């Protein structure tokens, strides 16, 4: 598991000063919300479907042990094998053991945040198995030695010139004077390099969007088709998935798929939606000789029954990232680990500890847009508040922040004192700022006034106006 960086503020400051990143964010940031809005508007029953999806996942989590065992039994009936792994280290070793047993030298990979979470590529490479990313975005990030910055668009942070420069550097055997007229030329070059990798791979590794308990099937959705080539051409197919990906039935899976694509990319369905059940049968024209599911926990079971259980409903659509003003300003790498944005601000502390990631729940404006667009209605802001409480209880917050909260809490518990203090403060600030109408800097508010002016207060406080309206019968 990759270590996280607690330096979110420093990371964010660097991101905001990165002209290339800001160009990429400005170009791509409006696209996902607009496409989602159009897709949702075209489906009148979308809100009803959200409730259905929530009920499906809640039922599954309430009976998680049963559905996991049912899934494993049906995988075995179809000729496959489930490998149970308690943590990231066990999952890495399970994948490596399969690769070594079949003498694999290369392994093609479909896009998988699970493999990022357990740092699989590094482990395979260190033990003589070359991993080859086949998703176009993951492919260039592997060339650049970078992790993804987005859970469905891994190279979200790159511009076209970044792609061209990296391809010229990495594909140095091709003519140096070749011209990339359009994005299709980049895709064509990547395809030409990956085609032989698909054919030569000994093992194919994919993630899973869903695992179907009643059939023992895994489901992946892609828009490039690389996932199909990864799981059908090699002799061995390994599915790497965390335990909350299981759902009861095919019908349940279809309901969730109708939510997933619309919320993620604004499509009715992804271009490729692939169901895999066991190894190749005697009359199958293609498919792997072996089918393995490496199923790992890595902290999920500890979330069941807690205030963070709802996070396990997540179907990784990235709608919360796509609508988050913080993510849209600083990008994914600022979050310091695998999962960025609002969902990462909740999931990361659960997986690696609030002591390592307690800064992330503070990376939010609490505008609640993430919750309003989440197809599974996950209460992300509330869970971030729970993490903030835990960080405060464990004295993980800076002393100045704790003292400031304690000072505010004293007044908040004494309404009369609070109202007197706010009236005095407003009158004083209004008097001092009357001439200019604003403050360029204020004591104890440097963070607020460093990038913006604070308007000078005018008139009464909210409480005073509210009380007056009540007396006058206007409320």
N, C-alpha and C positions, 0 to 999 in steps of 0.2 A: 504494500500500500504506500502510495507516495505521501511524504509528509506535507502537511499544509504550512502555509506561511501566515503567521498572525498579523503581518504588517499590511492589513487591508488599506489603511489610510495612505501609506507610502505607495502601495501598488496603484491605488486610485489616482493619486497625484501624478504618477508617471504616465498613467493611461490618458489622463486629460491633457497632458503636455505632448502626447504622441500624435503628431499631425497625420501620419498614415492611418493609425487606428481611428482617429476621429473622422477622417474621410470615409473609411469603410463603414463606420457606424451610421454616419449621416446618410449614406447611400442606401443602406439595407434596412435601417431601423423602421421606416414606415411601411415596408412591404408586407411583412407578416400580419400586422394588425388589420391592414386593409383587406387582405385576402381572407382572413378569418371572418371578418365582419360580413363580407359578401357571401361566404359559404353558409354562415349561420342564418343570414336573412333569407336564404333560399330553402331553408328547412324549417317549416313552421313548428315541428315537434321537437326542436332542438332542446328546449328547456325541459321538456318531459323526458327526453332521452338522457339528459344529465342526471335526473333523479333516478332513472333506471340504472345507469352506470354506477351511481353511488350505492344503490341497494345491492347490486351484484358484488361489488368489492367489499362492502360491509359484511354481507353474508359469508363471503369467502374467508375473510379475516377472522370471523367468529368461529369458523370451522376449519381453520387452516391446516391443522394436523391431518384431518380426514381427507381433505382434497389433495394434499401433498402425497399421502400414502396411496390414494387412488391413482394419482398421476403416475407414480413410480411403478405400481402394479401393471398399469396399462402400457407403459413403456416396455416393460419386460415381456408382456404378452405379444407385443409387436416385434420382438427380437432385439430390442435395445437394452441399454443399461443406464441406471441412474447412479451417480457418485455423490454421496452426501458429504458436504464440507461445512465445517463449523465457522471457518474464517477465511480470510484472503490467502493466507499461506497454504492452507489445506487445498483450496481451489487451484492455486498455481501448481502445486505438486500433482494434483490429480490430472490436470491437462498435460503436464510434462510427462508423467508416467505413461499416458496413452501414446503420446508422440514417440517416446523412446521404445516402447514395446513394439511398435510397428516400423521402427527404423526411420522415422520421418526426418528429413533434412530441411524441408520447407513447409510452412503452413500458411495458406491464404486465410485472410480474416475479413469477414463482413464488419460493418460499423457496429461497435459494441462499447457502450459506456461501462458495462460490467468488466470488460477486460482492462479498461482504464482504471477502474476502481481497485482492481487487484494487482495492477502493474504487471500484467501478463507478458507483454512484449519484451520487457527487460529480462524477465526470468527465462523465457524461452531462448532469447539470444545468448544469454550467459551460459546456457547449457547445450549449445550446439544446434538449436533449431531456429531457422531464420523466419521470423514472422513477416508477412507481406500484406500491408493494408491495401484493400481493393476498392473501398469507397473513395471517390475522387477527392473529397475534402481531406479524408484521413491519409490518403496517399501523399499529398503534398506536405501535410504536417509531419509525416514520417521522414520525408526528405529533409525537412527543415529542423527536425528534432524538437518539435513543439507538441504540447498537449492540445486537445480541442478547446475551443473557447465557447462552445455552444453545444447543447446536447442533441440537436438534430441537424445543425449546419456547422460542422466542426471548424471550418475555415472562415467563419463569419467575419473574422477580424482582418482578413487579407483583401488587398485590391488586385486588380488584374495585372498590374505591373509587378506585383510580388510573385504571382504565378509564373509569369514569363521569365523573370530573372532566375527563379529557382529551377525551372525546367532547363534553361540554358546551362546553368551550373551543373545540374545533376545528370543531364543527358548530353554530356559533352561530346559523345561520339557522333551526334547528329550535326548537320551543317550549321555552322555558327551564324550564317546569314539568313537562316529561315525566318519567315515572317508569320507572325500570329495575327491573321486578319480579323478573326473574331473568336469568341469563346469556344466555338466548336473545334477550332484548331488545337486548343489546349486539350480538349477532351479526346480528340483523335490521337494525339501524341501519347497521352496517358494510356489509352486503350491498347495502342501498339506495344507498349512496354509491358502491360499487365497480361496480355493474352497468353504468352508462354508461361507466365507464372501460374495462371489458372490450370494449364495443362500439365505442368510439372509437379504441382503440389501433392504431397503425400497425405496431408490432413487439411480439412477445411474447418474453420472455427467461426461460428456465428453467435450472436446474442439471441434473445427472444423477446418479442414484444408481449407475447402471451404464451402460457403453457396450458393446454386443455386437459383437465383431469379425466374426462370421460373417454378420451381416445388415446391419451399419452402423446399428443402431438405438440410440436412447437410451431409458433407462428412468427414470421418476420415480415416487415413492410419496408420496401425500398423504392426508390425512383430511378435506379440505375441498372438493376438486374444483376449486380455483382454478387448479391447474396445468394441468388439461385446457382450461379456458377461455383460459388464457394462451397455450397453444401451438396452439389450433385456430381461434380467432376472428381474430387479426391476419393481415395479408398475409404477414408474415415471422416465422418462428420461429428464434430463436438459442438454441442449447444451449451453455452455458458450463461447461466441465469440465476438471479436471486429468488428467494423463496416466495416473495409477494407477487411474482408474475403469474402464478397459477390462477385459473378461473374454472368454474365447474363444467360448462358445456360449450359446444360449438355455437349455440344460439347466443349465449352470453358473450362469447368472443365477437360475434358479428355486431352486437350492440355496441361494444366498446370500440370496435374498428370504425364504426360510423362516427363516433366522437373524435377518435384519434386524428385522422387525416384532416378533418375540418378545423380542428383546434390547432394543429401543427402547421400545416402549409396551405390551408384553405382549399384543399382538394376534397372531392366527395370520397375518393378512395385513393390510396397511393397507387402508383403505376404497377408495382408488383406486390401482391399479397400472397405469401407462400406458406402452405401448411406442410409440415414434414412429420411422418409417422414411421419410425423404425428404419432399418436398413433396406436395401433393395431386395425385392422379392424375385422369385424365379422368372416371372413374366414381365418384370419392369424393364423398360428400355434403358434406363440409366439410374443413377443413385449410388450412394456409398455402400460398401460392404459391411461397415460397422456404424452404429448410431449410439452416441453417448450423450448423456445430459449431466453436466457438472453443476449441481444445484448447491448454492452456498447461502449461508445465513449472514455472517459478518455483521452482527449487531441488530438485525431486523427483529428477531424474536423478542429481544429485550424491549422493543417499542410496543409490542402487543399488550393491550390492557393499560397503557399509559395515555397521557394527554397528547402523545405524539403518534398514536396509532393511525390517525387519519392520514398521515403522510404516506402510509403504505398503500393508499389508494392510487397514488400517482401512476399515470400511464406514460410519462416521459414525452409529453407533447410539446413542451417548451412554451406554451402560451403565456405562462407567468413571466418567463424571461423576455419574451417578445413585447410585453406591455409594461415592463418595469422601467421607470425613469432612471433608477440607479444603474441597472445593467446597461441600459441604452446609452449611458454616459461614460461608463468605465470599462465595459466589455467583460468577458468571462474570465480572463486570466487574473484579474485583480482579486478574485475570490480565493485564489491560492490553492485550490484542490480540484477534484474532478467535477463536482456539481456546482454550477454557478447560479446566480439569480435567486429569486425568492425560494424556490424549491431546495436549492443548495444551502441557503441560510438556515433551513430547518433540518434537512437530512444530514448535512455534514457534521454538525455537533453530535447528532445521534450515533453516527458511525465512528467518529474518531475522538469524540470527547469535547465537552464544552470548554475544557481548559485549553484545547488546541484551536478551537474554532468559535469561541465565545464572542469574537468580534463580528462575526457575520450577521447575526440577528439585528445588529445595529445598522447594517447597510440597507436601510429601508426608510422610505418616507411615510410608510403606513397609510398610503393612499387607498389601499385595499383593491386596487385594480387587479392584482394577481388572483385574488379570491373570486372576483366577479367574472373572470374569463376562464377559470379553471374548469375543465369539463367534468371533473370529479368532485367539484365543490369543496375542495380542501381548504380549511380555515387557516391559511398560511400566516396572516398577521397575528392571529391569536397565539399560534404556536411559537412565533418569534418572540412574542411577549413572555411566554413561558420560559424560553431560553434566557431572555434578559433577566428574569427573576432568579433563575438558577445561577447565572453568572454573578448577580449581585449578592446572593446568599453566600457564595463561595469566595467573595472578595476578589473576584477576577477583574472588576472594573477599576480604572484608575482612581486614586484617592480623591482627586479633585472632583471627579464625576460623582462619587459616592457622597462627598460632602455637600455638593450642590443639590443632590436629590434629597438628602437629609434636611437641608435648610428649607427646600420647597415643601417637603412633607410636613414639617412643623406647622407651617402656615395652612396647608391644605386640610389639616385636622382641626383647625381653629377658624371657622368661616368668618367670624366677625373680625378677627385680626387680619385675615387674608384680604377682606374687602377694604379695610382701613388702609392697609399697606399698598394695595393697588391704586386706590384713590390718590394717596400721597405721591406714589411713583409717577402716575400719569400727570398729575398737576405739575410736578417738578420737571419732568421731561418736556411737557408742553411749554412751560415757561422758558426753559433753556433753549429749546429748539424752535421757538416761535419765529425768530428772525429768518433763519435759513429754511425752516420747514422740514429739516431732515438732519440726521446725524451720520457723519462719515465714519466715526469710530466712537465706541463706548467702552468704558471700563468693564471688564468681565464678560464682554460680548465680542471679543476680537474675531472669533470664528464666524459670527453672523455678519459683521461689518467689513470683513476683509474683501469680500467680493460684491457687496451691495450696500446701499444706503438704507438706514432705518428711518422711515417717516416719523416726524414728530407727532405725538398723540394729540388728538383734538376732541373736545367735548368730554362727556362722562364715560365711566366704565360701562361694560356690558351689564353688570349686575345692577348698577344704578338706573340705567335705562329700562331694564326689565321690571324693576320694582316700581318705577314711575308709570310704566304702561299698565301694570296690574292695578295700581291705585286709580288710574283713569278709566279702567274697564275696557281697555283695548286688547286684553288677552283673556 
